[in-house]
């Protein structure tokens, strides 16, 4: 783990792939953390990419920053790039990393060469209907709107359990809750660790950090997608139950320079795990 001191506090980050390769900023999901980028390591080494993956403020080892907004993130991304001596870079956002990827591209089009978003979260505040979101997220959004204090209390209650590293023998119980295409790929220990161990580590900072990260998804992003001018590669599995692929279809029509790839028989987790080499290769060529 490495650290950077910037205006909002200390940011922890990891690097994967090739040290002097083509730089790619990785935006992790929710709840997740910097080690989610382990999913990219083998492909990055093969393709000559340098994947830089920071924890967002309040997540895992990065310092909590009260009142942060989505549009605070591009400043962190640029400070990290300057610290590493990187003049331009690409961005890869998975799931909840999508808004951060778009925001960085919008704020720094002269620095960001291209963006890839995989199984990405939509602009939830703009949705009239939450029916295309995971049931858990619909419940959380309802509580956030009507009883935010209850939701905050639930986050604090959940933290001690979410931080526990469960025995390997219990993993099959978790996988039963997933659809087969996702459960199949997550039987691989490396894939499971990248997805679920990174989620456990997210709670290492504080419940407030994970909570603030979640609240940002319910807020307006602060910029129109129509102003994201850099090339965007949008990937979505047609069996994704977390965010329906129809959300990405509609979102893609708002981006001026977007190529949408819908993948049959792919779910929320299986898409990035099975297709990372192709995703990263396509991003590096954009």
C-alpha positions as CSV (number, residue, x, y, z in Angstrom):
1,X,0.0,0.0,0.0
2,X,1.2,3.5,-0.9
3,X,-0.1,6.9,0.4
4,X,-0.6,10.4,-0.9
5,X,-1.2,13.5,1.1
6,X,-3.6,15.8,-0.8
7,X,-6.0,18.6,0.1
8,X,-8.7,16.3,1.4
9,X,-6.4,14.2,3.5
10,X,-4.4,11.0,3.0
11,X,-5.3,8.8,0.1
12,X,-4.2,5.1,0.1
13,X,-3.6,3.4,-3.3
14,X,-2.1,0.3,-4.9
15,X,-0.6,-0.4,-8.3
16,X,-1.1,-3.4,-10.5
17,X,0.2,-4.5,-13.9
18,X,3.4,-3.1,-15.3
19,X,5.2,-0.2,-13.3
20,X,6.1,1.8,-16.4
21,X,3.0,0.8,-18.5
22,X,0.2,2.9,-19.9
23,X,-1.5,4.4,-16.9
24,X,-5.1,3.5,-16.0
25,X,-6.9,5.0,-13.0
26,X,-9.2,2.3,-11.5
27,X,-12.4,3.4,-9.8
28,X,-13.6,0.7,-7.4
29,X,-17.2,-0.2,-6.7
30,X,-19.4,0.0,-3.6
31,X,-18.9,-1.2,-1.0
32,X,-15.4,-2.0,-2.1
33,X,-11.8,-0.7,-2.0
34,X,-8.6,-0.4,-3.9
35,X,-7.8,-4.1,-3.9
36,X,-10.7,-4.7,-6.2
37,X,-8.2,-3.8,-9.0
38,X,-6.6,-7.3,-8.5
39,X,-9.2,-8.2,-11.2
40,X,-7.1,-6.3,-13.7
41,X,-3.6,-7.5,-12.7
42,X,-3.1,-10.4,-15.1
43,X,-4.6,-8.6,-18.1
44,X,-2.6,-5.4,-17.2
45,X,0.7,-7.3,-17.1
46,X,-0.1,-9.0,-20.4
47,X,-1.1,-5.8,-22.1
48,X,1.5,-3.5,-20.6
49,X,-0.8,-1.3,-18.5
50,X,-0.1,0.3,-15.2
51,X,-3.3,0.2,-13.1
52,X,-3.5,2.7,-10.2
53,X,-6.2,2.0,-7.7
54,X,-7.0,4.4,-4.8
55,X,-9.4,4.0,-1.9
56,X,-11.9,6.8,-1.9
57,X,-11.9,9.1,1.2
58,X,-13.3,7.3,4.2
59,X,-12.9,3.9,2.6
60,X,-10.5,1.4,4.0
61,X,-7.1,3.2,4.5
62,X,-8.0,6.6,3.0
63,X,-8.8,9.4,5.4
64,X,-12.4,10.3,6.0
65,X,-13.5,13.7,4.5
66,X,-16.7,15.1,5.8
67,X,-19.2,16.4,3.4
68,X,-17.4,15.3,0.2
69,X,-19.2,15.3,-3.1
70,X,-18.7,13.4,-6.3
71,X,-17.1,16.4,-8.0
72,X,-14.4,16.4,-5.3
73,X,-13.0,13.2,-6.8
74,X,-11.4,14.6,-10.1
75,X,-9.1,16.8,-7.9
76,X,-7.9,13.7,-6.1
77,X,-7.4,11.9,-9.4
78,X,-5.3,14.8,-10.8
79,X,-3.3,15.1,-7.6
80,X,-2.5,11.4,-7.7
81,X,-1.5,11.7,-11.3
82,X,0.8,14.6,-10.6
83,X,2.3,12.8,-7.7
84,X,3.2,9.9,-10.0
85,X,4.4,12.1,-12.8
86,X,1.6,11.1,-15.2
87,X,0.5,13.6,-17.8
88,X,-2.5,11.7,-19.2
89,X,-4.3,8.5,-18.4
90,X,-7.3,6.3,-19.0
91,X,-10.0,5.5,-16.5
92,X,-11.6,2.2,-15.7
93,X,-14.7,2.2,-13.5
94,X,-16.5,-0.9,-12.3
95,X,-20.0,-0.9,-10.8
96,X,-20.2,1.9,-8.3
97,X,-16.9,3.4,-9.7
98,X,-18.9,4.6,-12.8
99,X,-19.9,8.0,-11.5
100,X,-16.3,8.7,-10.5
101,X,-15.0,7.7,-13.9
102,X,-17.5,9.9,-15.7
103,X,-16.8,12.8,-13.3
104,X,-13.0,12.6,-13.9
105,X,-13.5,12.5,-17.7
106,X,-15.8,15.5,-17.5
107,X,-13.6,17.6,-15.3
108,X,-10.3,16.8,-17.0
109,X,-10.9,16.1,-20.7
110,X,-7.4,17.2,-21.6
111,X,-5.9,14.6,-19.3
112,X,-8.3,11.6,-19.7
113,X,-7.7,9.7,-23.0
114,X,-10.7,7.4,-22.7
115,X,-13.0,5.7,-20.2
116,X,-14.3,2.2,-19.8
117,X,-17.3,1.6,-17.5
118,X,-18.2,-2.0,-16.6
119,X,-21.5,-3.0,-15.0
120,X,-21.8,0.6,-14.1
121,X,-24.1,2.5,-11.7
122,X,-26.5,5.0,-13.4
123,X,-27.3,8.5,-12.3
124,X,-29.8,7.3,-9.7
125,X,-31.0,10.8,-8.7
126,X,-32.3,11.2,-12.3
127,X,-34.3,8.0,-12.3
128,X,-38.1,8.2,-12.0
129,X,-38.4,4.5,-11.3
130,X,-36.0,2.4,-9.2
131,X,-37.4,-0.9,-10.5
132,X,-34.3,-1.6,-12.6
133,X,-32.0,-1.6,-9.5
134,X,-31.1,-4.4,-7.1
135,X,-33.9,-4.8,-4.5
136,X,-31.4,-4.0,-1.6
137,X,-30.6,-0.7,-3.3
138,X,-34.3,0.1,-3.6
139,X,-34.8,-0.4,0.1
140,X,-31.8,1.7,0.9
141,X,-33.0,4.5,-1.3
142,X,-36.4,4.4,0.3
143,X,-34.9,4.6,3.8
144,X,-32.6,7.4,2.7
145,X,-35.5,9.4,1.5
146,X,-37.9,8.8,4.4
147,X,-35.9,7.7,7.4
148,X,-32.2,8.6,6.9
149,X,-31.5,8.3,10.6
150,X,-32.6,4.7,10.5
151,X,-30.4,3.9,7.5
152,X,-27.4,5.5,9.3
153,X,-28.1,3.4,12.4
154,X,-28.2,0.2,10.2
155,X,-24.9,1.0,8.7
156,X,-23.3,1.3,12.1
157,X,-24.9,-2.0,13.2
158,X,-23.7,-3.7,10.0
159,X,-20.1,-2.6,10.3
160,X,-18.8,-5.1,12.9
161,X,-20.3,-8.0,10.8
162,X,-19.2,-6.6,7.5
163,X,-15.6,-6.4,8.7
164,X,-15.4,-10.1,9.7
165,X,-13.5,-12.3,7.4
166,X,-15.7,-15.4,7.0
167,X,-14.2,-18.9,6.7
168,X,-13.8,-20.3,3.2
169,X,-16.2,-23.1,4.0
170,X,-19.0,-20.5,4.2
171,X,-18.5,-19.1,0.8
172,X,-20.9,-21.5,-0.9
173,X,-23.7,-20.1,1.2
174,X,-23.0,-16.6,-0.1
175,X,-22.7,-17.9,-3.7
176,X,-26.2,-19.5,-3.5
177,X,-27.7,-16.0,-3.3
178,X,-26.2,-15.1,-6.7
179,X,-27.3,-16.1,-10.1
180,X,-25.4,-19.0,-11.7
181,X,-23.3,-17.0,-14.1
182,X,-21.9,-14.9,-11.2
183,X,-21.6,-17.8,-8.8
184,X,-19.6,-19.9,-11.2
185,X,-16.8,-17.3,-11.7
186,X,-16.7,-16.5,-8.0
187,X,-15.9,-20.0,-7.1
188,X,-12.4,-19.1,-8.1
189,X,-10.6,-17.9,-4.9
190,X,-8.7,-15.0,-6.6
191,X,-11.9,-13.7,-8.1
192,X,-13.8,-14.0,-4.9
193,X,-11.1,-12.2,-2.9
194,X,-11.0,-9.4,-5.4
195,X,-14.7,-8.8,-5.2
196,X,-15.7,-9.7,-1.6
197,X,-12.5,-9.3,0.4
198,X,-12.2,-5.8,-1.1
199,X,-15.8,-5.1,0.1
200,X,-14.9,-6.3,3.6
201,X,-11.8,-4.0,3.7
202,X,-14.0,-1.1,2.7
203,X,-15.4,-1.0,6.2
204,X,-11.9,-0.8,7.7
205,X,-12.1,3.0,7.8
206,X,-15.5,3.7,9.4
207,X,-19.2,3.2,8.9
208,X,-19.4,6.9,8.1
209,X,-17.0,6.5,5.2
210,X,-19.0,3.7,3.6
211,X,-22.2,5.6,4.4
212,X,-21.0,8.8,2.7
213,X,-19.8,6.8,-0.3
214,X,-23.3,5.3,-0.6
215,X,-25.1,8.7,-0.1
216,X,-23.2,10.2,-3.1
217,X,-25.0,7.8,-5.4
218,X,-28.4,9.2,-4.4
219,X,-27.3,12.8,-5.1
220,X,-27.2,14.6,-8.5
221,X,-23.8,14.1,-10.1
222,X,-23.3,17.9,-10.7
223,X,-22.6,17.7,-14.5
224,X,-24.6,16.6,-17.6
225,X,-23.5,13.3,-19.2
226,X,-23.8,15.1,-22.5
227,X,-20.7,17.1,-21.7
228,X,-18.5,14.0,-21.3
229,X,-16.6,14.3,-24.6
230,X,-13.9,11.7,-24.3
231,X,-14.3,8.2,-25.8
232,X,-16.4,6.0,-23.5
233,X,-16.5,2.2,-23.7
234,X,-19.6,1.0,-21.9
235,X,-19.9,-2.7,-21.0
236,X,-22.9,-4.3,-19.4
237,X,-24.1,-7.9,-18.8
238,X,-27.6,-8.7,-20.0
239,X,-28.1,-10.8,-16.9
240,X,-27.0,-8.1,-14.5
241,X,-29.5,-7.9,-11.6
242,X,-27.7,-5.1,-9.8
243,X,-28.2,-2.5,-12.5
244,X,-30.3,-3.5,-15.5
245,X,-28.6,-3.4,-18.8
246,X,-31.5,-1.1,-20.1
247,X,-30.1,1.6,-17.8
248,X,-26.8,1.5,-19.7
249,X,-28.6,1.4,-23.0
250,X,-30.4,4.7,-22.2
251,X,-27.2,6.2,-20.6
252,X,-25.2,5.4,-23.7
253,X,-27.5,7.5,-25.9
254,X,-26.6,10.6,-23.8
255,X,-22.8,10.3,-24.2
256,X,-21.5,12.0,-27.4
257,X,-18.7,9.5,-28.0
258,X,-19.8,6.1,-26.6
259,X,-19.6,2.5,-27.8
260,X,-22.0,0.2,-25.9
261,X,-21.2,-3.5,-25.6
262,X,-24.0,-5.7,-24.2
263,X,-22.8,-9.2,-23.3
264,X,-25.2,-12.1,-23.2
265,X,-25.1,-14.6,-20.3
266,X,-23.0,-12.2,-18.3
267,X,-24.0,-10.9,-14.8
268,X,-22.7,-8.1,-12.6
269,X,-19.6,-10.0,-11.4
270,X,-19.0,-12.4,-14.2
271,X,-18.7,-9.7,-16.9
272,X,-15.5,-8.0,-15.5
273,X,-14.0,-11.2,-14.3
274,X,-14.4,-13.2,-17.6
275,X,-13.8,-10.3,-20.0
276,X,-11.1,-8.1,-18.3
277,X,-8.5,-8.8,-20.9
278,X,-10.8,-7.7,-23.7
279,X,-12.1,-4.7,-21.7
280,X,-8.6,-3.5,-20.9
281,X,-7.3,-4.1,-24.4
282,X,-10.2,-2.1,-25.9
283,X,-9.7,0.7,-23.4
284,X,-6.0,1.0,-24.2
285,X,-6.8,1.2,-27.9
286,X,-9.5,3.9,-27.5
